[in-house]
């Protein structure tokens, strides 16, 4: 039987996979121009960009778009926290 901890771990793995896919796509776009950007820089930049978009345009944008941006920001944050959680004993 699965526990709550297993459910949370699976949810975080899914969020991390979405963040990884987004990073791979952005990294591919940069590689078309011959630019090699580390994953951490991409994660931090997209996280800052989505936070600024939500902060500046949050009241004027559609709620569905707002939820998608928040979801993408959480997936990027989960990808940043995954190595930290793995060293703390959580195998995400």
Buried (B, 14 or more C-beta within 10 A) or exposed (E): EEEEEEEEBEEBEEBBEBBBEBBEEBBEEEEEEEEEBEBEEBBBEBBEBBBEBBEEEEEEBEEEEBEEBBEBBBBBBBBBBBEEBEEEEBEB
